Amino acid sequence: MNIEITTAIGYSTLFIRDAIREHRGVYTVEAKNASGTKREDITIRVQGTAPIEDKCEACTYTALKLIKGNEYQFRVSAVNKFGVGRPLESDPVIAQIPYSKLPPHSAQISTVLPSCLSNDIFLFLALPDAPGTPEPTNVTGDSITLTWARPESDGMEIIGYIIEMCKADLEAWQKVNAETVIATKYTVVDLEAGEHYKFRVSAVNAAGRGESCEVPASVQTVDRLSAPEIDIDANFKQTHIVRAGASIRLFIAFSGRPVPTAVWSKADVNLSLRADIQTTDSFSTLTVEECNRNDAGKYVFTVENNSGSKSITFTVKVLDTPGPPGPITFKDVTRTSITLMWDAPILDGGSRIHHYVVEKREASRRTGQTKQLTFTVEGLVENTEYEFRVKAKNDAGYSEPREAFSSVIVKEPQIEPTADLSDISRQLITCKAGSTFTIDIPISGRPAPKVTWKLEEMSPPSRPEVYSVSASAMAIRWEEPYHDGGSKVIGYWVEKKERNTILWVKENKVPCCECNYKVTGLVEGLEYQFRTYALNAAGVSKASEASRPVVAQNPVGKYYF
């Protein structure tokens, strides 16, 4: 069937030589690997009979005896001693005289062969089409700006454009421009304020003037108020970085009706005297020569008219050495070391501070570097006076040094002892007998303070006093302890003993709440002493002093009947 299939890496080819109607149909190509399968269908149509063969030696051929109006398709194959190559098919073409209502496009030479080379030059001339519809883009009280697009077909090179106008209620068109306009934009000036005008534009080439295109509606010359607008492109940067000594130029375009006033300012400070401002009706430029660190900051550009205002802020960074660090303070002075603290520079020079350099006068050399705002200098000699200074470092170099307000003598400081009780949440700790408890209290001071713990106990009640006596009972009273040990007294224990014994016996089974108590069950004629204990949440106080001995007997006195 004269079918050849060639498959290689990345492609596959199906070749049918001298196709006939039997070759028509749907061919399916399938690609398959471990990841899956993909199929595509290709429809082949074979039209007419087998192709007519005709041999020619040149690369051109004239087909004769064609039928007018019929559509033909041609293909060409190269032949050598090894056989016939693959054919190249043409697009379908109708046998007729070439003709088009549109003017021809510019002629181009596609192929030059020795057998067909000639010096003939063909030049086609045609009038241009009408330009695109003109649009009024800027209207004032005495002018109108028109813009339009080029014609779709220019006939040949466009020489320029003619703009015409007339008042809306008239048809007396008059030419506006004395010479043809090359650009696709034109401003008509010296118009009457408040008048309505019509405009039309036509293109001109070497063949003449083409059709004109008119503005769809009349345009009135009035000052149309519009709020100010600031025009910035996509590449605009609101942060500008410049090295010290270089120049910076800020350019801003703006629009608005009436023409806005443009003002440059700098946040919180006045503009430098070296700032040069140039302003027109559509743009403004701020230029600062030989920038220094004082030129860094935020610049504000403001445009304003009767319809409103608009502002934009720029940040200018001047890469310069940083300003000196903030004031130096001393902390943690010991016999052999000292800690310095300072603030970051107010001006960082437009670049991040890399680190700080700490110097001491005693050695006139660099002592150390740090990225923090604090540094501890060690290895110092006790009772020696030192002077310190700090410098900041950024991409541009070192700042001026910041010296300490005064020198410092390295010695052990005298700091009054302090105890931090803020972390103690409870004043009372309760634990079982035999258990262990810990109390942590931070202590500070120099030299290291001596710490002494003292157990604060509740004082005993006062010495009991016997104020009522009978043969079998006595009433006693006492004063409460002068110090309760930090916990309220909740009761008292009372003990008694006979004078000639050493054994004290608890009298009350339940603590009494008052500072008096009546002891009963005494033996008449015996001499007794009493003592008391105070009771609070922490426990029992020491015993009070024993009362004076008193004999249990009825009182001797007068009786009244």
VENHURA-V690607 format. One record per backbone hydrogen bond with DSSP energy under -1.0 kcal/mol. CO is the residue of the C=O (numbers start at 1). NH is the residue of the N-H. If there is no record, write none. Layout:
# VENHURA-V690607
{{CO | NH} {CO | NH}}
This chain:
# VENHURA-V690607
{{2 | 17} {4 | 15} {6 | 13} {8 | 11} {11 | 8} {13 | 6} {15 | 4} {20 | 23} {21 | 24} {25 | 44} {27 | 42} {29 | 40} {31 | 38} {33 | 36} {36 | 33} {38 | 31} {40 | 29} {42 | 27} {44 | 25} {67 | 70} {70 | 95} {72 | 93} {74 | 90} {76 | 88} {78 | 85} {80 | 83} {83 | 80} {88 | 76} {93 | 72} {94 | 96} {95 | 69} {113 | 116} {135 | 147} {138 | 145} {142 | 191} {143 | 140} {144 | 188} {145 | 137} {146 | 186} {147 | 135} {149 | 132} {153 | 129} {154 | 156} {160 | 204} {161 | 181} {162 | 202} {163 | 176} {164 | 200} {165 | 174} {166 | 198} {167 | 170} {171 | 173} {174 | 165} {181 | 161} {184 | 148} {186 | 146} {188 | 144} {192 | 195} {195 | 221} {196 | 168} {197 | 219} {198 | 166} {199 | 215} {200 | 164} {201 | 213} {202 | 162} {203 | 210} {204 | 159} {204 | 160} {205 | 208} {208 | 205} {213 | 201} {219 | 197} {220 | 222} {221 | 194} {222 | 224} {226 | 257} {229 | 255} {231 | 253} {233 | 236} {238 | 315} {240 | 317} {242 | 319} {243 | 246} {246 | 291} {248 | 288} {250 | 286} {252 | 284} {253 | 231} {255 | 229} {257 | 226} {261 | 304} {263 | 302} {265 | 300} {272 | 275} {276 | 287} {278 | 285} {282 | 254} {283 | 280} {284 | 252} {285 | 278} {286 | 250} {287 | 276} {288 | 248} {291 | 245} {292 | 295} {293 | 296} {297 | 316} {298 | 267} {299 | 314} {300 | 265} {301 | 312} {302 | 263} {303 | 310} {304 | 261} {305 | 308} {308 | 305} {310 | 303} {312 | 301} {314 | 299} {315 | 240} {316 | 297} {317 | 242} {319 | 244} {329 | 341} {331 | 339} {336 | 380} {337 | 334} {338 | 377} {339 | 331} {340 | 375} {341 | 329} {343 | 326} {347 | 323} {348 | 351} {349 | 320} {355 | 393} {356 | 370} {357 | 391} {358 | 367} {358 | 368} {359 | 389} {360 | 364} {365 | 360} {368 | 358} {370 | 356} {373 | 342} {375 | 340} {377 | 338} {381 | 384} {384 | 410} {386 | 408} {387 | 361} {388 | 404} {389 | 359} {390 | 402} {391 | 357} {392 | 399} {393 | 354} {397 | 394} {402 | 390} {408 | 386} {410 | 383} {415 | 446} {418 | 444} {421 | 424} {432 | 435} {442 | 420} {444 | 418} {446 | 415} {465 | 477} {468 | 475} {472 | 522} {473 | 470} {474 | 519} {475 | 467} {475 | 468} {476 | 517} {477 | 465} {479 | 462} {483 | 459} {491 | 535} {492 | 512} {493 | 533} {494 | 507} {495 | 531} {496 | 505} {497 | 529} {498 | 501} {505 | 496} {512 | 492} {515 | 478} {517 | 476} {519 | 474} {523 | 526} {526 | 552} {527 | 499} {528 | 550} {529 | 497} {530 | 547} {531 | 495} {532 | 544} {533 | 493} {534 | 541} {535 | 490} {535 | 491} {536 | 539} {539 | 536} {550 | 528} {552 | 525}}
